[in-house]
Amino acid sequence: MIAIIGGGAAGMFAALCILTQNPCAKVMVIEKMDRVGKKLLATGNGCCNFTNINMREKNFHGSDTKAAWNIIENFPPLNVIRFFESIGIFSVTEDNGRVYPYSYQAQAVLDCLRFKLASLGARIVTGTAIKRIKKEGGHFYLQPDSGNEIKCEKVVIACGGASYKSLGSNGSGFELLKTLGHTITKLSPALTQLKTETEHIKSLEGIKLNAVLRVYGTPECNNIFEGEEELFCEQGDLLFANYGISGPPALAASALLHENEGRCLTARLDFMPEYTEREVTGILHERIKLLKDTVMEDFFTGMLNKRLGLVILKRAGAGKLSQKSSVLEENAVNAEKLAGLIKNFSLKVTGTKGFENSQVTAGGALLSEFNGKTLESKIIKGLYAAGEVLDVYGDCGGYNLHWAFASSYAAALALCAGEQKGK
Ligand SMILES: Cc1cc2nc3c(=O)[nH]c(=O)nc-3n(C[C@H](O)[C@H](O)[C@H](O)COP(=O)(O)OP(=O)(O)OC[C@H]3O[C@@H](n4cnc5c(N)ncnc54)[C@H](O)[C@@H]3O)c2cc1C
């Protein structure tokens, strides 16, 4: 029997692939939650962005992206789309390459996976967490939190990472693999919101703006310009919150904290990316002339989000906003200073919102300790790993579910070949 620990995206997909190729295989999926696929329901804001047709090696991160990419190349996006089609999921591909079920319902994806698993005869055991695994005399013995030991010939660890405990994965897959001799690389939350200094953005809470987010790293926090290096640059919708910033660029930048421990990180926001700083300065000079008799409070109305305009004036030290805008040319607060803030609104990054709010876990079981084609452990024969438990994670946009599917397909293919040989 093949036991798959974890009934998430990777575990369910592995079971399906094994049973589609070998309907006689005995497969048991063991899930600690009361039902399988809880996280899948939360993906893509409940719409399930299950792959992306624009897939490159650079979309994946970890200790060995080349090895991860080889696995993905053997099961590219089109294969995932076709597989889903074969179980009844008609899909839609958006302009940015993201692929969703046509119904935009994650529940539909989960239902189709569950129906197919049932029709192929997979045994699903829920409400059972595996606490320990031992191997003796060619068999694995899985010890659950309650009930009897489970004996099997092969095991797939598909327990996910340590993100969003409420949806199931709590890092227990790392513990299981560690006790079996595997190395677990440094773990950190990725694809999560950024915490920043909040003094200047308190009044922006709830605002969504299209902007460029750049993140710079410096060796020392008291001099954010000395030795600074641009680490990240992405344009997209940014959402201001009471703790800092959210939205796709902020989520994508969050892993930088993992990669740049000990460095001081500063976020710089560009609110007018289509224009250079010089052009913005020119626009503002003209605007000051045009609106010289308008009170400063209304100076940015029609150009920037009203609340953002006020924050920029305040941060520039414009004084009483009931004064006429003409004072902007007379003051130290002038077009140049305002343009500088519009193009380079800097905020010190203080952290992330942590594992509880992160979509994925960076780090995990060291990929090089698994066969690059089959994902069988090089340490323990018959042990496989798939999905987020491995030290691979992808960008936001369907890459993580794709990794879960492609890695479980690799393991499933090898397990079927093994089963056939064993007969
Ligand atoms: C809010 C949110 C939105 C996301 N949106 C997207 C998206 O749109 N597109 C995308 O590509 N990715 C998205 N992701 C990431 C994606 O969901 C994960 O990368 C993917 O689910 C990983 O699959 P997995 O099977 O490896 O792990 P999981 O889906 O986490 O499944 C692991 C399963 O194992 C079970 N388990 C853990 N330990 C044990 C144990 N000891 N015994 C038994 N069972 C155990 C868990 O309960 C869980 O059900 C999102 C993540 C979150 C949190």
The ligand as an SDF file (V2000), in Angstrom:
LIG
                    3D

 53 58  0  0  0  0  0  0  0  0999 V2000
   -4.8950   32.0150    1.5010 C   0  0  0  0  0  0  0  0  0  0  0  0
   -4.0640   31.2830    0.4790 C   0  0  0  0  0  0  0  0  0  0  0  0
   -4.2710   31.5200   -0.8660 C   0  0  0  0  0  0  0  0  0  0  0  0
   -3.4780   30.8630   -1.8230 C   0  0  0  0  0  0  0  0  0  0  0  0
   -3.7510   31.0440   -3.1290 N   0  0  0  0  0  0  0  0  0  0  0  0
   -3.0340   30.3820   -4.0660 C   0  0  0  0  0  0  0  0  0  0  0  0
   -3.3680   30.4710   -5.4430 C   0  0  0  0  0  0  0  0  0  0  0  0
   -4.3680   31.0820   -5.8220 O   0  0  0  0  0  0  0  0  0  0  0  0
   -2.5560   29.8200   -6.3300 N   0  0  0  0  0  0  0  0  0  0  0  0
   -1.4770   29.0820   -5.9270 C   0  0  0  0  0  0  0  0  0  0  0  0
   -0.7890   28.5290   -6.7920 O   0  0  0  0  0  0  0  0  0  0  0  0
   -1.1870   28.9240   -4.6320 N   0  0  0  0  0  0  0  0  0  0  0  0
   -1.9410   29.5430   -3.6920 C   0  0  0  0  0  0  0  0  0  0  0  0
   -1.6600   29.3550   -2.3650 N   0  0  0  0  0  0  0  0  0  0  0  0
   -0.5620   28.4320   -1.9830 C   0  0  0  0  0  0  0  0  0  0  0  0
   -1.0320   26.9720   -2.1340 C   0  0  0  0  0  0  0  0  0  0  0  0
   -2.3000   26.8310   -1.5510 O   0  0  0  0  0  0  0  0  0  0  0  0
   -0.0570   25.9960   -1.4560 C   0  0  0  0  0  0  0  0  0  0  0  0
    1.2360   26.2210   -1.9190 O   0  0  0  0  0  0  0  0  0  0  0  0
   -0.4870   24.5560   -1.7590 C   0  0  0  0  0  0  0  0  0  0  0  0
   -1.7580   24.3190   -1.2100 O   0  0  0  0  0  0  0  0  0  0  0  0
    0.5120   23.5630   -1.1960 C   0  0  0  0  0  0  0  0  0  0  0  0
   -0.0140   22.2800   -1.3830 O   0  0  0  0  0  0  0  0  0  0  0  0
    0.4250   21.0790   -0.4150 P   0  0  0  0  0  0  0  0  0  0  0  0
   -0.4590   19.9630   -0.7350 O   0  0  0  0  0  0  0  0  0  0  0  0
    1.8860   20.9080   -0.4940 O   0  0  0  0  0  0  0  0  0  0  0  0
    0.1010   21.6230    1.0430 O   0  0  0  0  0  0  0  0  0  0  0  0
   -1.3260   21.9190    1.6980 P   0  0  0  0  0  0  0  0  0  0  0  0
   -2.2850   22.3520    0.6560 O   0  0  0  0  0  0  0  0  0  0  0  0
   -1.0390   22.8150    2.8290 O   0  0  0  0  0  0  0  0  0  0  0  0
   -1.8150   20.5080    2.2050 O   0  0  0  0  0  0  0  0  0  0  0  0
   -1.1510   19.8060    3.2340 C   0  0  0  0  0  0  0  0  0  0  0  0
   -2.1830   18.9510    3.9310 C   0  0  0  0  0  0  0  0  0  0  0  0
   -1.5140   18.0640    4.8240 O   0  0  0  0  0  0  0  0  0  0  0  0
   -2.2470   17.9800    6.0270 C   0  0  0  0  0  0  0  0  0  0  0  0
   -1.2940   17.5640    7.0930 N   0  0  0  0  0  0  0  0  0  0  0  0
   -0.2490   18.2730    7.5560 C   0  0  0  0  0  0  0  0  0  0  0  0
    0.4250   17.5470    8.4500 N   0  0  0  0  0  0  0  0  0  0  0  0
   -0.2070   16.3460    8.5570 C   0  0  0  0  0  0  0  0  0  0  0  0
    0.0220   15.1660    9.3310 C   0  0  0  0  0  0  0  0  0  0  0  0
    1.0520   15.0800   10.1690 N   0  0  0  0  0  0  0  0  0  0  0  0
   -0.8330   14.1310    9.1800 N   0  0  0  0  0  0  0  0  0  0  0  0
   -1.8860   14.2050    8.3190 C   0  0  0  0  0  0  0  0  0  0  0  0
   -2.1510   15.2960    7.5740 N   0  0  0  0  0  0  0  0  0  0  0  0
   -1.3020   16.3570    7.6770 C   0  0  0  0  0  0  0  0  0  0  0  0
   -2.8020   19.3750    6.2120 C   0  0  0  0  0  0  0  0  0  0  0  0
   -3.9330   19.3990    7.0620 O   0  0  0  0  0  0  0  0  0  0  0  0
   -3.1310   19.7710    4.7860 C   0  0  0  0  0  0  0  0  0  0  0  0
   -4.4570   19.4560    4.4330 O   0  0  0  0  0  0  0  0  0  0  0  0
   -2.4320   29.9890   -1.3920 C   0  0  0  0  0  0  0  0  0  0  0  0
   -2.2480   29.7620   -0.0350 C   0  0  0  0  0  0  0  0  0  0  0  0
   -3.0460   30.3940    0.8910 C   0  0  0  0  0  0  0  0  0  0  0  0
   -2.8230   30.1170    2.3630 C   0  0  0  0  0  0  0  0  0  0  0  0
  1  2  1  0
  2  3  1  0
  2 52  2  0
  3  4  2  0
  4  5  1  0
  4 50  1  0
  5  6  2  0
  6  7  1  0
  6 13  1  0
  7  8  2  0
  7  9  1  0
  9 10  1  0
 10 11  2  0
 10 12  1  0
 12 13  2  0
 13 14  1  0
 14 15  1  0
 14 50  1  0
 15 16  1  0
 16 17  1  0
 16 18  1  0
 18 19  1  0
 18 20  1  0
 20 21  1  0
 20 22  1  0
 22 23  1  0
 23 24  1  0
 24 25  2  0
 24 26  1  0
 24 27  1  0
 27 28  1  0
 28 29  2  0
 28 30  1  0
 28 31  1  0
 31 32  1  0
 32 33  1  0
 33 34  1  0
 33 48  1  0
 34 35  1  0
 35 36  1  0
 35 46  1  0
 36 37  1  0
 36 45  1  0
 37 38  2  0
 38 39  1  0
 39 40  1  0
 39 45  2  0
 40 41  1  0
 40 42  2  0
 42 43  1  0
 43 44  2  0
 44 45  1  0
 46 47  1  0
 46 48  1  0
 48 49  1  0
 50 51  2  0
 51 52  1  0
 52 53  1  0
M  END
$$$$
